[in-house]
Amino acid sequence: MTNYPLLDIFLTMLFFFSWALWIFLVIWVLIDVFRNHKLSGWGKAGWTILIIFVPLIGVLIYLGVHGKDMRERQEDALDEQEYYAASVAASDGSTSTAFQLSKLADLHDRGVLTDAEFEREKQKILA
């Protein structure tokens, strides 16, 4: 028999999973820093340095300042991935032109694509 009580096992597991969750949160915030188009290069460098060297304070401040916009950036990234997947499928001829144009118009309406990008992609689809 070992001398390691059940409560110690529970606390060790709690500490391990809390540490894993913290690492995930720091990485998620760093990904969002580089996904944020409103920040300049120096702003991204400053946030990165703050998050790496003073992680608790850096993450809490970043979430307080930019937390509301993180969800929107995540949704935009997912929409871009979905559009890319649809365009790859369209190159095989398996997706209709009407579906591609509707997805393109939806991305344009939500501000994911600029007017120039919208026109360029529309011309690709219609060509």
DSSP file (Angstrom, degrees, kcal/mol; ACC not computed):
  #  RESIDUE AA STRUCTURE BP1 BP2  ACC     N-H-->O    O-->H-N    N-H-->O    O-->H-N    TCO  KAPPA ALPHA  PHI   PSI    X-CA   Y-CA   Z-CA
    1    1 A M              0   0    0      0, 0.0     2,-0.2     0, 0.0     0, 0.0   0.000 360.0 360.0 360.0 144.0    0.0    0.0    0.0
    2    2 A T        -     0   0    0      2,-0.1     2,-0.5     1,-0.0     0, 0.0  -0.596 360.0-125.2 -97.5 164.5    1.1    3.5   -0.7
    3    3 A N  S    S+     0   0    0     -2,-0.2    -1,-0.0     2,-0.1     0, 0.0  -0.466  72.2 114.2-105.7  58.4    0.7    6.5    1.5
    4    4 A Y        -     0   0    0     -2,-0.5    -2,-0.1     4,-0.0     5,-0.1  -0.857  57.8-145.2-130.7  94.7   -1.1    8.7   -0.9
    5    5 A P     >  -     0   0    0      0, 0.0     4,-1.6     0, 0.0     3,-0.3  -0.056  23.3-109.6 -63.5 162.1   -4.7    9.4    0.2
    6    6 A L  H  > S+     0   0    0      1,-0.2     4,-2.4     2,-0.2     5,-0.1   0.851 117.4  56.8 -60.8 -38.1   -7.6    9.8   -2.1
    7    7 A L  H  > S+     0   0    0      1,-0.2     4,-2.6     2,-0.2    -1,-0.2   0.878 104.6  52.5 -64.0 -37.2   -7.9   13.5   -1.4
    8    8 A D  H  > S+     0   0    0     -3,-0.3     4,-2.3     2,-0.2    -1,-0.2   0.882 108.8  50.3 -65.3 -37.3   -4.3   14.0   -2.5
    9    9 A I  H  X S+     0   0    0     -4,-1.6     4,-2.4     2,-0.2    -2,-0.2   0.930 111.4  48.6 -64.3 -44.6   -5.0   12.2   -5.8
   10   10 A F  H  X S+     0   0    0     -4,-2.4     4,-2.6     1,-0.2    -2,-0.2   0.928 112.5  47.4 -60.8 -46.2   -8.1   14.4   -6.3
   11   11 A L  H  X S+     0   0    0     -4,-2.6     4,-2.5     2,-0.2    -1,-0.2   0.869 110.7  52.2 -65.6 -36.5   -6.1   17.6   -5.6
   12   12 A T  H  X S+     0   0    0     -4,-2.3     4,-2.4     2,-0.2    -1,-0.2   0.922 112.0  45.7 -63.9 -43.7   -3.3   16.4   -7.9
   13   13 A M  H  X S+     0   0    0     -4,-2.4     4,-2.6     2,-0.2     5,-0.3   0.902 112.4  51.2 -65.6 -40.9   -5.8   15.8  -10.8
   14   14 A L  H  X S+     0   0    0     -4,-2.6     4,-2.2     1,-0.2    -2,-0.2   0.919 111.7  47.2 -61.5 -44.5   -7.5   19.1  -10.1
   15   15 A F  H  X S+     0   0    0     -4,-2.5     4,-2.4     2,-0.2    -2,-0.2   0.924 112.4  49.9 -62.8 -44.9   -4.1   20.9  -10.2
   16   16 A F  H  X S+     0   0    0     -4,-2.4     4,-2.2     1,-0.2    -2,-0.2   0.935 114.0  43.3 -61.3 -48.4   -3.1   19.1  -13.5
   17   17 A F  H  X S+     0   0    0     -4,-2.6     4,-2.2     2,-0.2    -1,-0.2   0.836 112.9  52.7 -71.4 -31.1   -6.3   19.9  -15.3
   18   18 A S  H  X S+     0   0    0     -4,-2.2     4,-2.3    -5,-0.3    -1,-0.2   0.904 110.0  49.1 -65.9 -40.6   -6.4   23.5  -14.1
   19   19 A W  H  X S+     0   0    0     -4,-2.4     4,-2.3     2,-0.2    -2,-0.2   0.905 111.3  49.1 -64.0 -42.4   -2.8   23.9  -15.4
   20   20 A A  H  X S+     0   0    0     -4,-2.2     4,-2.2     1,-0.2    -2,-0.2   0.900 111.5  49.6 -64.5 -40.9   -3.8   22.4  -18.7
   21   21 A L  H  X S+     0   0    0     -4,-2.2     4,-2.3     2,-0.2    -2,-0.2   0.890 109.9  51.4 -64.5 -39.8   -6.9   24.7  -18.9
   22   22 A W  H  X S+     0   0    0     -4,-2.3     4,-2.4     2,-0.2    -2,-0.2   0.921 109.5  49.1 -63.8 -44.3   -4.7   27.7  -18.1
   23   23 A I  H  X S+     0   0    0     -4,-2.3     4,-2.4     1,-0.2     5,-0.2   0.913 110.9  51.1 -62.1 -42.0   -2.2   26.8  -20.9
   24   24 A F  H  X S+     0   0    0     -4,-2.2     4,-2.5     1,-0.2    -1,-0.2   0.912 110.1  49.6 -59.9 -43.7   -5.1   26.5  -23.3
   25   25 A L  H  X S+     0   0    0     -4,-2.3     4,-2.4     2,-0.2    -2,-0.2   0.906 110.5  49.3 -64.2 -43.0   -6.5   29.9  -22.3
   26   26 A V  H  X S+     0   0    0     -4,-2.4     4,-2.3     2,-0.2    -1,-0.2   0.926 113.4  46.4 -63.3 -44.4   -3.1   31.6  -22.8
   27   27 A I  H  X S+     0   0    0     -4,-2.4     4,-2.4     2,-0.2    -2,-0.2   0.907 111.4  52.3 -64.5 -41.1   -2.6   30.0  -26.2
   28   28 A W  H  X S+     0   0    0     -4,-2.5     4,-2.0     1,-0.2    -2,-0.2   0.902 110.7  47.1 -61.9 -41.6   -6.2   31.0  -27.2
   29   29 A V  H  X S+     0   0    0     -4,-2.4     4,-2.1     2,-0.2    -1,-0.2   0.897 110.8  51.8 -67.9 -40.1   -5.6   34.6  -26.2
   30   30 A L  H  X S+     0   0    0     -4,-2.3     4,-1.6     2,-0.2    -2,-0.2   0.897 108.8  51.1 -63.7 -38.9   -2.3   34.7  -28.1
   31   31 A I  H  X S+     0   0    0     -4,-2.4     4,-1.2     1,-0.2    -1,-0.2   0.916 110.3  49.7 -62.1 -41.8   -4.0   33.3  -31.2
   32   32 A D  H  X S+     0   0    0     -4,-2.0     4,-1.2     1,-0.2    -2,-0.2   0.849 103.6  59.7 -67.6 -33.3   -6.6   36.1  -30.9
   33   33 A V  H  < S+     0   0    0     -4,-2.1     3,-0.5     1,-0.2    -1,-0.2   0.934 110.7  41.1 -58.3 -45.1   -3.9   38.7  -30.5
   34   34 A F  H  < S+     0   0    0     -4,-1.6    -1,-0.2     1,-0.2    -2,-0.2   0.678 112.9  54.6 -79.6 -16.2   -2.6   37.8  -33.9
   35   35 A R  H  < S+     0   0    0     -4,-1.2     2,-0.7    -5,-0.2    -1,-0.2   0.631  84.2 100.7 -85.6 -15.8   -6.1   37.4  -35.4
   36   36 A N    ><  -     0   0    0     -4,-1.2     3,-0.7    -3,-0.5     8,-0.1  -0.610  50.1-174.5 -78.2 108.5   -7.0   41.0  -34.3
   37   37 A H  T 3  S+     0   0    0     -2,-0.7    -1,-0.2     1,-0.2    -4,-0.0   0.600  77.4  69.0 -80.0 -11.1   -6.8   43.2  -37.3
   38   38 A K  T 3  S+     0   0    0      2,-0.1     2,-0.3     0, 0.0    -1,-0.2   0.690  85.7  83.5 -79.5 -17.9   -7.5   46.4  -35.3
   39   39 A L  S <  S-     0   0    0     -3,-0.7     2,-0.1    -6,-0.2     0, 0.0  -0.641  76.4-132.6 -87.1 142.3   -4.1   46.1  -33.5
   40   40 A S     >  -     0   0    0     -2,-0.3     4,-2.3     1,-0.1     5,-0.2  -0.275  33.3 -97.7 -78.5 175.4   -1.0   47.4  -35.1
   41   41 A G  H  > S+     0   0    0      1,-0.2     4,-2.2     2,-0.2     5,-0.1   0.902 127.2  48.5 -61.0 -41.4    2.2   45.4  -35.2
   42   42 A W  H  > S+     0   0    0      2,-0.2     4,-2.6     1,-0.2    -1,-0.2   0.869 109.6  53.0 -67.6 -36.1    3.6   47.2  -32.1
   43   43 A G  H  > S+     0   0    0      2,-0.2     4,-2.5     1,-0.2    -2,-0.2   0.911 109.9  47.5 -64.0 -41.8    0.3   46.6  -30.3
   44   44 A K  H  X S+     0   0    0     -4,-2.3     4,-2.4     2,-0.2    -2,-0.2   0.901 112.4  49.8 -65.4 -40.2    0.5   42.9  -31.1
   45   45 A A  H  X S+     0   0    0     -4,-2.2     4,-2.5     2,-0.2    -2,-0.2   0.913 111.4  49.2 -64.3 -42.0    4.1   42.8  -29.9
   46   46 A G  H  X S+     0   0    0     -4,-2.6     4,-2.5     2,-0.2    -2,-0.2   0.930 112.6  46.1 -63.4 -46.4    3.2   44.6  -26.7
   47   47 A W  H  X S+     0   0    0     -4,-2.5     4,-2.8     2,-0.2     5,-0.2   0.907 112.6  51.3 -62.8 -41.1    0.3   42.3  -25.9
   48   48 A T  H  X S+     0   0    0     -4,-2.4     4,-2.4     2,-0.2     5,-0.2   0.932 111.4  46.4 -62.7 -45.8    2.4   39.2  -26.7
   49   49 A I  H  X S+     0   0    0     -4,-2.5     4,-2.6     1,-0.2     5,-0.4   0.918 114.1  48.6 -62.4 -43.5    5.2   40.4  -24.4
   50   50 A L  H  X S+     0   0    0     -4,-2.5     4,-2.1     1,-0.2     8,-0.4   0.914 113.6  46.3 -63.4 -42.6    2.8   41.2  -21.6
   51   51 A I  H  < S+     0   0    0     -4,-2.8    -1,-0.2     7,-0.2    -2,-0.2   0.866 116.5  44.4 -69.8 -35.5    1.0   37.8  -22.0
   52   52 A I  H  < S+     0   0    0     -4,-2.4    -2,-0.2    -5,-0.2    -1,-0.2   0.918 122.8  33.3 -75.7 -43.1    4.2   35.8  -22.1
   53   53 A F  H  < S+     0   0    0     -4,-2.6    -2,-0.2     1,-0.2    -3,-0.2   0.785 135.9  22.2 -89.0 -27.3    6.1   37.6  -19.2
   54   54 A V  S  X S+     0   0    0     -4,-2.1     4,-3.0    -5,-0.4    -1,-0.2  -0.589  76.0 169.8-133.5  71.9    3.2   38.4  -16.9
   55   55 A P  H  >  +     0   0    0      0, 0.0     4,-2.8     0, 0.0     5,-0.3   0.862  69.6  49.5 -60.8 -44.0    0.5   35.9  -18.0
   56   56 A L  H  > S+     0   0    0      1,-0.2     4,-2.0     2,-0.2     5,-0.2   0.957 119.6  36.5 -62.3 -50.7   -2.1   36.3  -15.3
   57   57 A I  H  > S+     0   0    0      2,-0.2     4,-2.5     1,-0.2     5,-0.2   0.913 118.2  52.1 -68.4 -42.4   -2.3   40.0  -15.5
   58   58 A G  H  X S+     0   0    0     -4,-3.0     4,-2.5    -8,-0.4    -7,-0.2   0.920 112.0  44.5 -61.1 -46.2   -1.8   40.1  -19.3
   59   59 A V  H  X S+     0   0    0     -4,-2.8     4,-2.7    -5,-0.2     5,-0.2   0.923 114.5  49.1 -66.3 -43.9   -4.6   37.6  -20.1
   60   60 A L  H  X S+     0   0    0     -4,-2.0     4,-1.8    -5,-0.3    -2,-0.2   0.906 113.8  45.7 -64.0 -41.0   -7.0   39.3  -17.6
   61   61 A I  H  X S+     0   0    0     -4,-2.5     4,-2.4     2,-0.2     5,-0.2   0.926 113.5  49.6 -67.0 -43.9   -6.4   42.7  -19.1
   62   62 A Y  H  X S+     0   0    0     -4,-2.5     4,-3.3    -5,-0.2     5,-0.3   0.921 111.1  49.0 -61.7 -43.7   -6.6   41.4  -22.7
   63   63 A L  H  X S+     0   0    0     -4,-2.7     4,-1.2     1,-0.2    -1,-0.2   0.867 112.4  49.6 -64.1 -34.8   -9.9   39.7  -21.9
   64   64 A G  H  < S+     0   0    0     -4,-1.8    -2,-0.2    -5,-0.2    -1,-0.2   0.888 119.9  35.2 -69.3 -38.5  -11.2   42.9  -20.3
   65   65 A V  H  < S+     0   0    0     -4,-2.4    -2,-0.2     1,-0.1    -3,-0.2   0.918 137.2  16.2 -82.4 -45.8  -10.3   45.1  -23.2
   66   66 A H  H  X S+     0   0    0     -4,-3.3     4,-0.8    -5,-0.2     3,-0.5   0.241  90.1 108.4-115.0  11.2  -10.9   42.8  -26.2
   67   67 A G  H >X S+     0   0    0     -4,-1.2     4,-0.6    -5,-0.3     3,-0.6   0.853  77.0  53.9 -62.4 -37.7  -13.0   40.0  -24.8
   68   68 A K  H 3> S+     0   0    0      1,-0.2     4,-0.5    -4,-0.2     3,-0.4   0.849 109.2  48.8 -66.7 -32.7  -16.2   41.0  -26.5
   69   69 A D  H 3> S+     0   0    0     -3,-0.5     4,-2.2     1,-0.2    -1,-0.2   0.624  90.3  81.0 -83.4 -12.9  -14.6   41.0  -29.9
   70   70 A M  H <X S+     0   0    0     -4,-0.8     4,-2.1    -3,-0.6    -1,-0.2   0.896  91.0  51.0 -62.5 -40.4  -13.0   37.6  -29.6
   71   71 A R  H  X S+     0   0    0     -4,-0.6     4,-2.4    -3,-0.4    -1,-0.2   0.906 109.3  50.7 -64.0 -41.8  -16.2   35.7  -30.4
   72   72 A E  H  X S+     0   0    0     -4,-0.5     4,-2.4     1,-0.2    -1,-0.2   0.905 110.4  48.9 -63.6 -41.7  -16.7   37.8  -33.6
   73   73 A R  H  X S+     0   0    0     -4,-2.2     4,-2.2     2,-0.2    -1,-0.2   0.887 111.0  50.7 -65.9 -37.0  -13.2   37.1  -34.8
   74   74 A Q  H  X S+     0   0    0     -4,-2.1     4,-2.2     2,-0.2    -2,-0.2   0.915 110.9  48.3 -65.2 -42.6  -13.6   33.4  -34.1
   75   75 A E  H  X S+     0   0    0     -4,-2.4     4,-2.5     2,-0.2    -2,-0.2   0.901 110.9  51.0 -64.9 -40.4  -16.9   33.4  -36.1
   76   76 A D  H  X S+     0   0    0     -4,-2.4     4,-2.4     2,-0.2    -1,-0.2   0.906 109.8  50.0 -62.6 -40.8  -15.2   35.2  -39.0
   77   77 A A  H  X S+     0   0    0     -4,-2.2     4,-2.1     1,-0.2    -2,-0.2   0.904 111.5  48.4 -64.6 -40.4  -12.4   32.7  -39.0
   78   78 A L  H  X S+     0   0    0     -4,-2.2     4,-2.4     2,-0.2    -2,-0.2   0.886 110.7  51.4 -66.2 -38.1  -14.9   29.8  -39.1
   79   79 A D  H  X S+     0   0    0     -4,-2.5     4,-2.8     2,-0.2    -2,-0.2   0.905 109.1  50.3 -64.5 -41.2  -16.8   31.5  -41.9
   80   80 A E  H  X S+     0   0    0     -4,-2.4     4,-2.5     2,-0.2    -2,-0.2   0.901 111.5  48.4 -63.8 -39.8  -13.6   32.0  -43.9
   81   81 A Q  H  X S+     0   0    0     -4,-2.1     4,-2.5     2,-0.2    -2,-0.2   0.904 112.0  49.2 -65.3 -40.3  -12.8   28.3  -43.4
   82   82 A E  H  X S+     0   0    0     -4,-2.4     4,-2.3     2,-0.2    -2,-0.2   0.911 112.0  48.3 -64.9 -41.9  -16.3   27.3  -44.5
   83   83 A Y  H  X S+     0   0    0     -4,-2.8     4,-2.5     2,-0.2    -2,-0.2   0.912 111.3  50.4 -65.0 -41.2  -16.0   29.5  -47.6
   84   84 A Y  H  X S+     0   0    0     -4,-2.5     4,-2.4     2,-0.2    -2,-0.2   0.923 110.5  49.2 -62.4 -43.5  -12.7   28.0  -48.4
   85   85 A A  H  X S+     0   0    0     -4,-2.5     4,-2.2     1,-0.2    -1,-0.2   0.901 112.1  48.9 -62.7 -40.0  -14.0   24.5  -48.1
   86   86 A A  H  X S+     0   0    0     -4,-2.3     4,-2.0     1,-0.2    -1,-0.2   0.883 110.8  50.1 -67.0 -37.5  -17.0   25.4  -50.3
   87   87 A S  H  X S+     0   0    0     -4,-2.5     4,-1.3     2,-0.2    -2,-0.2   0.868 110.5  49.6 -70.4 -34.3  -14.7   26.9  -52.9
   88   88 A V  H  X S+     0   0    0     -4,-2.4     4,-0.6     2,-0.2    -2,-0.2   0.912 112.5  47.6 -67.1 -41.6  -12.5   23.8  -52.9
   89   89 A A  H ><>S+     0   0    0     -4,-2.2     5,-1.5     1,-0.2     3,-0.9   0.857 108.5  56.2 -65.6 -33.7  -15.6   21.7  -53.3
   90   90 A A  H ><5S+     0   0    0     -4,-2.0     3,-1.5     1,-0.2    -1,-0.2   0.812  95.6  64.2 -69.1 -28.7  -16.8   24.0  -56.1
   91   91 A S  H 3<5S+     0   0    0     -4,-1.3    -1,-0.2     1,-0.3    -2,-0.2   0.756 100.1  53.8 -66.7 -21.0  -13.5   23.4  -58.0
   92   92 A D  T <<5S-     0   0    0     -3,-0.9    -1,-0.3    -4,-0.6    -2,-0.2   0.549 117.0-118.0 -84.5  -8.4  -14.6   19.8  -58.3
   93   93 A G  T < 5S+     0   0    0     -3,-1.5    -3,-0.2    -4,-0.3    -2,-0.1   0.596  83.1 118.0  83.5  11.6  -18.0   21.0  -59.8
   94   94 A S      < +     0   0    0     -5,-1.5     2,-0.4     2,-0.1    -4,-0.2   0.546  61.0  66.7 -90.2  -6.4  -20.0   19.5  -56.9
   95   95 A T  S    S-     0   0    0     -6,-0.3    -2,-0.1    -5,-0.1     2,-0.0  -0.932  84.4-118.0-118.4 139.3  -21.4   22.8  -55.7
   96   96 A S     >  -     0   0    0     -2,-0.4     4,-2.0     1,-0.1     5,-0.1  -0.314  17.4-123.4 -73.8 156.2  -23.9   24.9  -57.6
   97   97 A T  H  > S+     0   0    0      1,-0.2     4,-2.6     2,-0.2     5,-0.2   0.873 112.0  56.2 -64.8 -38.5  -23.1   28.4  -58.7
   98   98 A A  H  > S+     0   0    0      1,-0.2     4,-2.2     2,-0.2    -1,-0.2   0.899 107.1  49.0 -62.5 -40.7  -26.2   29.8  -56.9
   99   99 A F  H  > S+     0   0    0      2,-0.2     4,-2.4     1,-0.2     5,-0.2   0.922 111.6  49.1 -64.8 -43.7  -25.0   28.2  -53.6
  100  100 A Q  H  X S+     0   0    0     -4,-2.0     4,-2.4     1,-0.2    -2,-0.2   0.920 112.1  48.0 -62.1 -43.7  -21.5   29.7  -54.0
  101  101 A L  H  X S+     0   0    0     -4,-2.6     4,-2.6     1,-0.2    -1,-0.2   0.875 110.7  51.3 -66.7 -36.3  -22.9   33.2  -54.8
  102  102 A S  H  X S+     0   0    0     -4,-2.2     4,-2.1     2,-0.2    -1,-0.2   0.911 111.7  46.7 -67.3 -40.5  -25.2   33.0  -51.8
  103  103 A K  H  X S+     0   0    0     -4,-2.4     4,-2.3     2,-0.2    -2,-0.2   0.906 113.3  49.9 -64.7 -40.8  -22.3   32.1  -49.5
  104  104 A L  H  X S+     0   0    0     -4,-2.4     4,-2.2    -5,-0.2    -2,-0.2   0.919 111.2  48.0 -63.7 -44.2  -20.2   34.9  -51.0
  105  105 A A  H  X S+     0   0    0     -4,-2.6     4,-2.7     1,-0.2    -1,-0.2   0.877 110.1  53.2 -64.6 -37.5  -23.0   37.4  -50.6
  106  106 A D  H  X S+     0   0    0     -4,-2.1     4,-1.8     2,-0.2    -2,-0.2   0.924 110.0  47.0 -63.6 -44.3  -23.5   36.3  -46.9
  107  107 A L  H  <>S+     0   0    0     -4,-2.3     5,-2.2     1,-0.2     6,-1.0   0.895 113.5  49.1 -63.9 -39.3  -19.8   36.8  -46.2
  108  108 A H  H ><5S+     0   0    0     -4,-2.2     3,-1.1     1,-0.2    -2,-0.2   0.909 109.3  51.9 -66.7 -42.1  -19.9   40.2  -47.9
  109  109 A D  H 3<5S+     0   0    0     -4,-2.7    -1,-0.2     1,-0.3    -2,-0.2   0.841 109.3  49.9 -63.8 -33.6  -23.0   41.3  -45.9
  110  110 A R  T 3<5S-     0   0    0     -4,-1.8    -1,-0.3    -5,-0.2    -2,-0.2   0.476 117.6-112.7 -85.8  -0.9  -21.4   40.4  -42.6
  111  111 A G  T < 5S+     0   0    0     -3,-1.1    -3,-0.2    -4,-0.3    -2,-0.1   0.598  84.0 120.1  85.2  11.1  -18.2   42.3  -43.5
  112  112 A V  S   <S+     0   0    0     -5,-2.2     2,-0.4    -6,-0.2    -4,-0.2   0.885  75.9  43.6 -73.7 -38.0  -15.9   39.3  -43.7
  113  113 A L  S    S-     0   0    0     -6,-1.0    -2,-0.2    -9,-0.2    -1,-0.1  -0.864  83.3-132.5-108.4 141.7  -15.1   40.2  -47.4
  114  114 A T     >  -     0   0    0     -2,-0.4     4,-2.5     1,-0.1     5,-0.2  -0.321  33.8-100.4 -79.5 171.9  -14.4   43.7  -48.7
  115  115 A D  H  > S+     0   0    0      1,-0.2     4,-2.4     2,-0.2     5,-0.2   0.902 123.8  49.1 -61.1 -41.5  -16.1   45.0  -51.9
  116  116 A A  H  > S+     0   0    0      2,-0.2     4,-2.3     1,-0.2    -1,-0.2   0.915 112.4  47.0 -66.5 -42.5  -13.0   44.3  -54.0
  117  117 A E  H  > S+     0   0    0      2,-0.2     4,-2.5     1,-0.2     5,-0.2   0.896 111.6  52.4 -64.7 -39.0  -12.6   40.7  -52.6
  118  118 A F  H  X S+     0   0    0     -4,-2.5     4,-2.4     1,-0.2    -2,-0.2   0.938 111.4  45.2 -61.6 -47.9  -16.4   40.2  -53.2
  119  119 A E  H  X S+     0   0    0     -4,-2.4     4,-2.2     2,-0.2    -2,-0.2   0.901 113.3  50.5 -64.5 -40.5  -16.2   41.3  -56.8
  120  120 A R  H  X S+     0   0    0     -4,-2.3     4,-1.7     1,-0.2    -2,-0.2   0.928 114.1  43.4 -64.3 -45.5  -13.0   39.3  -57.5
  121  121 A E  H  X S+     0   0    0     -4,-2.5     4,-2.2     1,-0.2    -1,-0.2   0.863 111.8  54.6 -69.1 -34.5  -14.5   36.1  -56.0
  122  122 A K  H  X S+     0   0    0     -4,-2.4     4,-2.4    -5,-0.2    -1,-0.2   0.903 107.5  49.8 -65.0 -39.8  -17.8   36.7  -57.8
  123  123 A Q  H  X S+     0   0    0     -4,-2.2     4,-1.4     1,-0.2    -1,-0.2   0.873 109.1  52.8 -66.4 -35.9  -16.0   36.9  -61.2
  124  124 A K  H  < S+     0   0    0     -4,-1.7    -2,-0.2     2,-0.2    -1,-0.2   0.913 111.5  46.2 -62.8 -42.2  -14.1   33.7  -60.4
  125  125 A I  H  < S+     0   0    0     -4,-2.2    -2,-0.2     1,-0.2    -1,-0.2   0.910 115.3  45.1 -68.7 -41.5  -17.4   31.9  -59.7
  126  126 A L  H  <        0   0    0     -4,-2.4    -1,-0.2     1,-0.2    -2,-0.2   0.699 360.0 360.0 -77.2 -18.4  -19.2   33.3  -62.8
  127  127 A A     <        0   0    0     -4,-1.4    -1,-0.2    -5,-0.2    -2,-0.2   0.501 360.0 360.0 -73.9 360.0  -16.2   32.6  -65.1
